């Protein structure tokens, strides 16, 4: 670190001379910085946040800040000295990086009438701002902090589960006026009167994140005590040790770690009831968890069940080379992925398997790792303490049975009853989710409704609530008219989007039945014509409309799209034009992925903007997809329009 020192200026003219010298020193500092660092790139300055703290007569405080380019730091007051190495002055310079400067307060100009405030100005490039405010208390002010045994302290400790106690005494009326937002003061506040000792306590505010990380005195996280009359301010560093190194807090997705199953392909997760719980949960591709430990330093342990020749159950570690359970993520946000369970021999189905995932803090893992299995497993089962504290999940991979439940839709026709409309019991991957979330006994799907569709149920309708199928957000139910045991659905009122509605039976007493009806209004044909619904996209080939329907799978949920649509792959040596249906909306960008493994793929040779036939200019309202034979497998495009909306378009057959 380089420095410039301005000598102390005595006498009655020190204020005027000081300001002039500061300016000269500032120019000199900038000159030195520019001469010695011409070879450095001129990064745009990024200034640190303002820090406020006290430094009273005779005290020194460490002031740490981050600079991303050459810098100059100035003190605005003569009593506030900047110390670097063994030198002391009012202006310091340095280069990019983390900087720690010592601040020393002298008694120069101090009075008993008021506190003094010095500003710390940071200059980077051609910009200058205040990054520090140092308060020096009025002359004669005194405040000290103690532990419960009466020993004077230089810093205060913040507790984890409990408030860490301390005592404080001052020769003025005071209150705690500043703490970081992650610190809680016992009782919500702390005030004291002159020359009387008071007790207080500090505890970390647990939000799932901040309590995981220790805080050192050198981190400049302060508690501030201020005088009632504003004449004094004293700040002390805070120290927080973090969680107990042996502690761990595991949150399972449903509050229940047992009874989970996953399909043989590793994609569909389900959990029905279990120990002490009711209801069910479903996930696709992955299951989320949170793990809270000190410094996010944890270790996963994977075990599986097996039976010996006598049929006795055993649990042992999974050989790392044969691992089929995988926890991925960072900073405690974890997801569990399961490999496909493939048959070992042709023609012989794969056997179901049961595994366990446990998480340990680094300290606890190190204490048991030398004899891991023996420490965790006892008498053929995981020790009770680890089940309660460390177990994330018990999961069995097997063929999952799909049940559609009782079907409560009896008949579906067009509004005038002239046409019978097919309906099916929904058996998709979200069946368990629908049944448990909406407490329905029946889930029915209508793929090709009429403009007005009449649905007859097995009970008298009491109430109807409608939702958007892709987001599951409630929507206005205008256009859905119940009458007796029937419901009329008017697509012209609801718009051409896919919805579902939950119908509750009218009963005078007892528990009503509930039915869910999924209806794909995006497939409604205008006036009985052959033209498909536009939905988000309007697709044509040589001027003729091409079918584009909404896709209801959940595979693309992680891409943050508003909705997903599906169209056929263009035939060889043919192309399709894909336009956004909303008038005036154009394409902003798109990214392409393979459907098979969701890996990104460059399709620039096959996908491009359209062009204006009149001018030949690029037309960003049209995407042209050309297949010269190079497009052989299903892919999807994540599209962002000019208003920032994101949509998915699957091209091909997503099986």
C-alpha positions in Angstrom: 0.0 0.0 0.0 1.3 3.5 -0.9 0.6 6.5 1.2 0.9 10.2 1.3 1.1 12.1 4.6 -0.1 15.6 5.3 1.8 17.1 8.2 -0.2 18.4 11.2 -1.1 22.1 10.7 -1.1 24.1 13.9 -2.5 27.5 14.8 -5.6 29.5 14.1 -5.4 29.0 10.3 -5.4 25.2 10.3 -8.9 24.8 8.8 -8.1 26.8 5.7 -4.7 25.4 5.2 -5.9 21.9 5.8 -8.5 22.1 3.1 -5.9 23.5 0.7 -3.4 20.9 1.6 -5.9 18.1 1.2 -6.6 19.3 -2.3 -2.9 19.5 -3.1 -2.4 16.1 -1.5 -5.3 14.7 -3.5 -3.8 16.0 -6.8 -0.4 14.6 -5.8 -1.9 11.2 -4.9 -3.8 11.0 -8.2 -0.6 12.0 -10.1 1.4 9.3 -8.3 -1.2 6.7 -8.9 -1.5 7.6 -12.6 2.2 7.7 -13.1 3.0 4.4 -11.4 -0.1 2.5 -12.7 -0.5 3.6 -16.3 -0.2 0.0 -17.3 -3.3 -1.0 -15.3 -6.6 -1.3 -17.0 -9.0 1.5 -16.0 -11.8 -0.5 -14.4 -15.1 1.3 -13.7 -15.1 2.2 -10.0 -17.3 0.1 -7.8 -17.6 1.8 -4.4 -18.2 -0.1 -1.1 -21.2 0.6 1.1 -21.0 3.4 3.7 -19.7 2.2 7.1 -20.5 4.2 10.3 -18.6 3.7 13.5 -17.1 5.5 16.5 -13.5 6.1 17.3 -13.0 8.1 20.5 -10.1 10.0 21.9 -7.0 7.7 22.2 -8.7 4.8 20.4 -7.7 3.1 17.1 -10.1 1.2 14.9 -9.6 -1.0 11.8 -11.4 0.2 8.7 -11.7 -2.4 5.9 -13.0 -1.8 2.4 -12.8 -3.2 -1.0 -11.5 -1.3 -4.0 -11.6 -2.6 -7.6 -9.0 -0.1 -8.9 -6.4 2.4 -7.8 -7.8 4.5 -4.9 -7.2 7.5 -2.7 -8.7 7.8 0.9 -9.0 11.1 2.6 -10.0 12.1 6.1 -12.1 15.3 6.4 -11.0 16.2 10.0 -7.6 16.8 11.6 -8.4 14.7 14.6 -9.1 11.7 12.4 -5.7 10.2 11.4 -5.1 7.5 8.8 -2.4 5.1 9.8 -0.5 2.8 7.4 2.6 0.9 8.6 4.3 3.4 10.9 3.1 6.5 9.0 0.2 8.7 9.9 -1.6 11.3 7.9 -4.8 12.4 6.2 -4.5 10.9 2.7 -3.6 7.4 1.7 -3.4 5.7 -1.7 -3.3 2.2 -2.9 -4.2 -0.3 -5.6 -7.1 -2.7 -6.1 -8.0 -5.3 -3.5 -9.1 -5.6 0.1 -7.8 -2.7 2.1 -7.4 -2.3 5.9 -6.6 1.1 7.2 -6.1 2.0 10.9 -8.1 5.0 12.1 -6.8 6.9 15.1 -8.7 9.6 17.0 -6.8 12.4 18.8 -8.1 15.1 21.2 -7.5 17.9 18.8 -10.5 20.3 18.8 -12.6 18.1 21.2 -15.1 19.8 23.4 -17.5 18.8 26.1 -20.4 20.3 24.1 -20.7 18.0 21.1 -19.6 15.0 19.2 -17.4 15.3 16.1 -17.9 13.5 12.8 -15.2 12.9 10.2 -15.9 11.7 6.7 -13.7 9.3 4.9 -13.7 10.1 1.2 -12.7 7.5 -1.4 -11.7 8.5 -4.9 -11.4 6.0 -7.7 -11.0 7.1 -11.3 -12.8 10.5 -11.6 -15.4 9.6 -9.0 -15.4 10.5 -5.3 -17.8 9.4 -2.5 -18.0 9.0 1.3 -17.5 5.4 2.4 -17.0 6.0 6.1 -18.3 8.2 8.9 -16.3 8.3 12.1 -17.9 9.7 15.3 -15.7 11.0 18.1 -17.6 11.5 21.4 -17.7 14.7 23.3 -14.7 15.2 25.7 -15.1 13.3 28.9 -17.7 10.7 27.6 -17.0 7.2 28.7 -18.8 3.8 28.0 -17.4 0.4 28.7 -18.6 -3.2 28.2 -18.0 -6.2 30.5 -18.7 -9.9 30.6 -20.8 -11.3 33.4 -17.7 -11.7 35.7 -16.9 -8.0 35.3 -14.0 -8.3 32.9 -13.8 -5.5 30.4 -14.3 -6.5 26.8 -13.1 -5.1 23.5 -15.9 -6.9 21.5 -19.3 -8.5 22.1 -20.2 -12.1 21.4 -23.5 -13.0 19.6 -25.1 -16.2 20.7 -26.7 -18.9 18.4 -29.7 -20.5 20.1 -29.4 -18.4 23.3 -28.7 -14.7 24.0 -25.1 -14.1 24.9 -25.1 -11.9 28.0 -23.0 -8.8 28.7 -23.0 -5.7 30.9 -22.5 -2.1 30.0 -21.9 1.1 31.9 -21.6 4.8 30.8 -21.4 8.2 32.4 -24.3 9.4 30.2 -27.8 8.2 29.3 -27.5 5.8 26.4 -29.3 3.3 24.1 -28.2 0.7 21.6 -28.8 2.6 18.3 -27.2 0.3 15.7 -26.7 -3.4 15.1 -26.5 -5.5 11.9 -29.9 -6.9 10.7 -28.7 -10.4 11.6 -28.4 -9.5 15.3 -31.2 -9.5 17.8 -31.0 -7.5 21.1 -32.6 -9.3 24.0 -35.9 -7.6 24.8 -35.8 -5.7 21.5 -33.8 -2.8 22.9 -31.3 -1.8 25.5 -31.2 1.6 27.4 -29.2 2.7 30.4 -28.9 5.7 32.7 -25.7 7.5 33.7 -23.3 5.6 36.0 -25.6 2.6 36.4 -24.7 -0.9 35.1 -27.2 -2.6 32.9 -27.4 -6.1 31.4 -28.1 -7.1 27.8 -27.9 -10.0 25.5 -27.3 -10.7 21.8 -28.4 -13.6 19.5 -28.2 -14.3 15.8 -31.4 -14.0 13.8 -31.8 -17.4 12.2 -33.0 -17.1 8.6 -31.5 -20.4 7.3 -28.4 -18.7 6.0 -26.7 -16.1 8.1 -26.3 -18.3 11.2 -24.1 -20.7 9.2 -21.2 -18.3 8.9 -18.9 -17.1 11.7 -18.1 -13.4 12.1 -14.7 -12.2 13.4 -14.0 -8.9 15.2 -12.0 -7.8 12.1 -15.1 -8.1 9.9 -16.2 -4.6 11.2 -19.7 -5.7 12.1 -20.5 -3.2 14.9 -22.9 -2.6 17.7 -23.4 1.1 18.5 -24.3 2.7 21.8 -25.3 6.4 21.5 -25.9 9.1 24.1 -29.5 10.4 24.5 -28.3 14.0 23.9 -26.3 13.0 20.8 -22.9 14.0 22.3 -21.4 10.5 22.4 -21.2 7.3 20.4 -19.3 4.2 21.1 -19.1 1.2 18.7 -17.7 -2.3 19.4 -17.0 -5.2 17.1 -19.3 -8.2 17.1 -18.0 -11.7 17.2 -20.1 -14.8 16.2 -18.8 -18.3 16.3 -21.4 -19.8 14.0 -23.3 -23.0 14.6 -21.9 -25.7 16.8 -19.5 -27.6 14.4 -21.3 -30.9 15.3 -24.8 -29.5 14.6 -26.8 -30.2 11.5 -30.3 -29.2 10.5 -31.9 -31.2 7.7 -35.2 -30.2 6.1 -36.9 -32.9 4.0 -39.4 -31.9 1.3 -42.5 -33.1 3.0 -41.4 -33.2 6.6 -41.3 -37.0 6.3 -38.1 -38.9 5.4 -39.7 -42.3 5.0 -41.9 -44.1 2.5 -40.5 -42.5 -0.6 -40.5 -44.4 -4.0 -38.9 -43.6 -7.3 -39.7 -45.1 -10.7 -37.3 -47.4 -12.4 -36.2 -44.7 -14.8 -35.4 -42.4 -11.9 -37.8 -39.7 -12.9 -40.9 -39.9 -10.8 -40.7 -39.5 -7.1 -43.7 -40.2 -4.8 -44.3 -40.4 -1.1 -47.6 -41.7 0.3 -48.2 -40.9 4.0 -45.5 -42.5 6.2 -44.5 -42.4 9.8 -46.8 -40.0 11.6 -48.0 -38.1 8.5 -50.8 -38.2 6.0 -51.2 -37.1 2.4 -48.8 -37.5 -0.4 -46.0 -35.6 -2.3 -44.6 -36.0 -5.8 -41.6 -34.7 -7.6 -40.2 -35.1 -11.1 -36.5 -35.8 -11.9 -35.2 -34.5 -8.5 -36.2 -34.0 -4.9 -35.1 -30.8 -3.0 -33.6 -30.7 0.5 -32.0 -28.1 2.6 -29.0 -28.8 4.8 -27.8 -26.3 7.4 -24.3 -26.7 8.9 -21.4 -24.5 9.9 -19.8 -22.9 6.8 -21.9 -25.1 4.4 -19.3 -27.8 5.0 -21.1 -31.1 4.9 -20.6 -34.7 3.7 -23.2 -37.2 2.3 -23.3 -40.9 3.1 -25.2 -43.3 1.0 -26.4 -46.7 2.2 -28.6 -49.5 0.9 -30.6 -52.4 2.2 -29.9 -56.1 1.3 -30.9 -59.4 2.7 -28.6 -62.3 3.6 -29.3 -65.9 2.8 -31.5 -66.2 5.9 -33.7 -63.3 4.8 -32.4 -60.9 7.5 -32.3 -57.3 6.5 -28.9 -55.5 6.5 -27.8 -52.0 5.7 -24.3 -51.2 4.4 -22.5 -48.5 2.5 -22.9 -48.3 -1.2 -19.7 -49.1 -3.1 -18.7 -45.7 -4.6 -18.2 -47.3 -8.0 -21.9 -48.5 -7.9 -23.5 -45.4 -6.5 -27.0 -44.8 -7.8 -28.1 -42.0 -5.4 -26.6 -38.6 -6.0 -26.9 -35.3 -4.0 -26.1 -32.2 -6.0 -26.2 -28.5 -5.2 -24.3 -25.9 -3.1 -24.7 -23.7 0.0 -27.2 -26.2 1.5 -29.7 -26.2 -1.3 -29.5 -29.8 -2.3 -31.4 -32.0 -4.8 -31.4 -35.8 -4.9 -31.1 -37.5 -8.3 -31.5 -41.3 -8.8 -30.0 -43.3 -11.7 -32.1 -45.5 -13.9 -32.4 -49.0 -12.5 -31.4 -51.1 -15.5 -31.7 -54.9 -15.7 -28.4 -56.8 -15.1 -29.5 -59.6 -17.6 -31.4 -59.4 -20.8 -35.0 -60.4 -20.3 -34.8 -60.3 -16.5 -36.5 -57.3 -14.9 -34.4 -55.1 -12.6 -34.9 -55.7 -8.9 -36.2 -53.0 -6.7 -33.7 -51.5 -4.3 -33.9 -49.3 -1.2 -31.4 -46.7 -0.3 -30.7 -44.1 2.5 -29.0 -40.7 2.3 -27.6 -39.1 5.4 -25.8 -35.7 5.8 -23.2 -34.9 8.3 -21.4 -31.7 9.3 -17.7 -31.8 8.5 -16.7 -32.1 12.2 -19.1 -35.0 12.8 -18.1 -36.8 9.7 -14.4 -36.5 10.5 -15.2 -38.0 14.0 -16.7 -41.2 12.5 -15.2 -41.6 9.0 -12.5 -44.0 10.0 -15.1 -46.7 10.9 -18.1 -45.2 9.0 -20.4 -48.1 8.6 -19.9 -49.5 12.1 -20.6 -46.1 13.6 -23.8 -45.5 11.7 -25.4 -49.0 11.5 -26.3 -51.0 14.5 -28.2 -54.4 14.5 -29.1 -54.1 10.9 -30.5 -50.6 11.1 -29.4 -47.0 11.2 -28.8 -45.9 14.7 -31.8 -43.9 16.1 -29.8 -40.7 16.7 -28.7 -40.5 13.1 -32.2 -41.3 11.9 -33.5 -38.3 13.9 -30.7 -35.9 13.0 -28.9 -36.8 9.9 -31.3 -38.8 7.6 -32.4 -37.0 4.5 -34.5 -39.8 2.9 -35.3 -43.5 2.7 -36.3 -44.3 -0.8 -37.2 -47.5 -2.8 -36.7 -47.7 -6.5 -39.4 -49.9 -8.0 -42.2 -50.1 -10.6 -44.8 -47.5 -9.4 -48.4 -48.3 -9.6 -50.6 -45.6 -11.1 -54.1 -45.3 -9.8 -56.6 -43.0 -11.4 -59.1 -43.2 -8.5 -62.8 -43.0 -8.8 -64.0 -41.4 -12.1 -66.7 -38.8 -11.5 -67.2 -37.5 -15.1 -70.0 -39.5 -16.8 -70.3 -37.8 -20.2 -68.9 -35.0 -22.4 -70.6 -33.6 -25.5 -70.6 -30.4 -27.5 -72.8 -27.6 -26.1 -75.7 -28.5 -28.3 -75.2 -32.3 -27.5 -74.8 -32.9 -31.2 -71.3 -34.3 -30.9 -69.8 -36.8 -28.4 -66.4 -35.7 -27.1 -63.8 -38.2 -25.9 -62.5 -37.9 -22.3 -59.9 -40.0 -20.5 -58.8 -40.6 -16.9 -55.6 -38.6 -16.4 -52.6 -40.9 -15.7 -49.8 -38.4 -16.2 -46.8 -37.8 -13.9 -48.6 -35.1 -11.9 -51.6 -37.3 -10.9 -50.4 -37.8 -7.3 -49.7 -34.1 -7.1 -53.2 -33.2 -8.3 -54.9 -35.7 -6.0 -53.0 -34.6 -2.9 -52.9 -30.8 -3.6 -56.6 -30.4 -4.5 -58.0 -33.4 -2.5 -59.8 -34.7 -5.6 -61.0 -38.3 -6.1 -61.2 -38.0 -9.9 -58.9 -36.4 -12.5 -60.3 -36.3 -16.0 -58.7 -35.0 -19.2 -60.4 -33.6 -22.3 -57.9 -33.2 -25.1 -60.2 -32.0 -28.0 -63.1 -29.9 -26.6 -65.6 -28.0 -28.7 -66.1 -24.2 -28.6 -68.8 -24.9 -26.0 -68.3 -28.2 -24.1 -70.9 -29.8 -21.8 -69.6 -32.0 -19.0 -71.9 -34.2 -17.0 -70.8 -35.4 -13.5 -71.8 -38.2 -11.2 -73.1 -35.6 -8.6 -74.8 -32.3 -8.2 -72.4 -29.4 -8.6 -71.9 -27.2 -5.5 -69.0 -25.0 -6.6 -66.3 -24.6 -9.3 -62.9 -23.1 -9.1 -60.7 -22.7 -12.2 -56.9 -22.6 -12.6 -54.4 -22.0 -15.4 -52.9 -25.4 -16.2 -49.3 -24.3 -16.7 -49.0 -22.2 -13.6 -51.8 -23.5 -11.4 -52.7 -19.9 -10.6 -56.5 -19.3 -10.0 -58.3 -17.6 -12.9 -61.7 -16.0 -13.3 -64.3 -18.7 -13.8 -66.5 -16.7 -16.2 -67.4 -19.0 -19.1 -67.7 -22.0 -16.7 -71.4 -22.4 -15.9 -72.7 -25.1 -13.5 -76.3 -26.3 -13.7 -77.4 -29.3 -11.7 -75.1 -32.2 -12.5 -73.6 -30.5 -15.6 -71.0 -27.8 -16.4 -70.8 -25.8 -19.6 -67.4 -24.5 -20.6 -67.3 -21.6 -23.1 -63.9 -21.3 -24.9 -64.8 -18.0 -26.5 -65.0 -16.4 -23.0 -62.1 -18.2 -21.3 -59.7 -17.8 -24.3 -57.7 -20.4 -26.0 -55.5 -21.6 -23.1 -55.4 -24.9 -21.2 -57.1 -24.8 -17.9 -58.4 -27.1 -15.2 -61.2 -26.7 -12.7 -62.1 -28.4 -9.5 -65.7 -29.2 -8.9 -67.1 -29.8 -5.4 -70.2 -31.8 -4.8 -73.3 -30.1 -3.2 -74.2 -31.9 0.0 -76.3 -30.9 3.0 -74.1 -33.0 5.4 -71.0 -35.2 5.2 -67.9 -34.9 3.1 -68.4 -33.7 -0.5 -66.7 -35.4 -3.4 -64.3 -33.4 -5.6 -63.5 -33.9 -9.3 -60.8 -32.2 -11.4 -61.3 -31.7 -15.1 -58.3 -30.8 -17.3 -59.5 -29.2 -20.6 -57.2 -28.2 -23.4 -58.9 -25.1 -24.8 -55.9 -24.4 -26.9 -57.1 -27.3 -29.2 -60.5 -25.8 -29.8 -61.2 -25.3 -33.5 -62.7 -21.9 -34.6 -66.2 -22.5 -35.9 -65.5 -26.0 -36.7 -62.8 -25.1 -39.2 -59.6 -27.1 -39.8 -57.3 -24.3 -38.6 -55.6 -25.0 -35.4 -55.6 -22.8 -32.4 -52.8 -20.2 -32.4 -52.0 -20.2 -28.7 -48.7 -18.4 -28.2 -47.4 -19.4 -31.7 -48.9 -19.3 -35.1 -47.1 -21.8 -37.4 -47.4 -22.1 -41.1 -45.8 -24.2 -43.9 -46.0 -22.7 -47.4 -48.9 -20.6 -46.2 -50.9 -23.4 -44.7 -51.5 -23.7 -40.9 -49.6 -26.2 -38.9 -50.9 -27.7 -35.7 -49.4 -26.3 -32.5 -50.7 -27.6 -29.2 -49.8 -26.9 -25.6 -47.5 -29.4 -24.0 -48.5 -30.2 -20.4 -45.4 -32.2 -19.2 -43.2 -30.7 -16.4 -39.8 -31.4 -18.0 -39.2 -27.8 -18.9 -40.4 -26.2 -15.6 -36.8 -25.5 -14.6 -36.2 -23.3 -17.6 -38.6 -20.7 -16.2 -41.0 -20.6 -19.1 -44.6 -19.3 -19.1 -45.9 -22.2 -21.1 -44.6 -24.9 -23.5 -46.0 -25.7 -26.9 -45.4 -28.6 -29.3 -45.4 -28.9 -33.1 -44.3 -31.6 -35.6 -40.8 -31.7 -37.1 -40.7 -30.3 -40.7 -40.4 -32.9 -43.4 -37.1 -33.2 -45.2 -36.4 -30.2 -47.5 -39.3 -28.3 -46.0 -39.5 -25.5 -43.5 -42.0 -23.9 -41.1 -42.5 -20.3 -40.1 -43.2 -19.7 -36.4 -44.7 -16.4 -35.5 -45.7 -15.0 -32.1 -49.4 -14.6 -32.0 -49.4 -11.4 -29.9 -49.6 -8.4 -32.3 -46.5 -6.3 -32.2 -44.4 -8.7 -30.2 -41.1 -9.9 -31.8 -38.4 -12.4 -30.9 -35.6 -11.2 -28.7 -33.5 -14.4 -28.5 -33.6 -18.2 -28.4 -31.5 -21.1 -27.2 -31.8 -24.7 -28.4 -31.6 -28.0 -26.5 -31.8 -31.7 -27.3 -35.0 -33.3 -25.9 -33.2 -36.6 -25.1 -30.8 -35.2 -22.5 -31.6 -31.4 -22.3 -28.1 -30.6 -23.4 -27.6 -27.4 -25.4 -27.2 -27.7 -29.2 -26.2 -25.2 -31.9 -28.9 -25.2 -34.6 -27.9 -21.9 -36.3 -27.8 -23.7 -39.7 -31.4 -24.7 -39.4 -33.1 -21.9 -37.4 -33.0 -18.2 -38.3 -35.1 -15.1 -38.4 -37.6 -14.7 -41.3 -37.2 -12.0 -43.9 -39.4 -9.3 -45.3 -40.1 -10.3 -49.0 -40.5 -6.6 -49.9 -37.2 -5.3 -48.6 -35.2 -8.5 -48.0 -34.5 -7.3 -44.4 -34.5 -9.5 -41.4 -38.0 -10.0 -39.9 -37.8 -10.6 -36.1 -41.5 -11.4 -35.9 -40.9 -14.8 -37.6 -38.6 -17.7 -36.8 -37.9 -20.0 -39.8 -37.0 -23.7 -39.1 -35.6 -25.4 -42.1 -35.0 -29.2 -42.3 -32.5 -30.2 -45.0 -32.3 -33.7 -43.4 -30.0 -32.5 -40.6 -32.8 -32.3 -38.1 -33.3 -35.9 -37.1 -34.2 -35.9 -33.4 -36.7 -34.0 -31.3 -35.4 -30.7 -29.9 -36.9 -27.8 -28.0 -36.3 -24.0 -28.1 -36.5 -21.7 -25.1 -37.7 -18.4 -26.6 -37.6 -14.9 -25.1 -39.9 -12.3 -26.8 -39.3 -8.6 -27.0 -41.3 -8.1 -23.8 -39.1 -10.5 -21.8 -41.6 -13.4 -21.7 -40.2 -16.9 -22.1 -41.8 -19.8 -23.9 -40.8 -23.3 -24.8 -41.4 -24.8 -28.3 -40.9 -28.5 -28.8 -40.2 -29.6 -32.4 -40.8 -33.3 -32.9 -42.2 -36.0 -30.8 -41.3 -35.8 -27.0 -41.6 -39.4 -26.0 
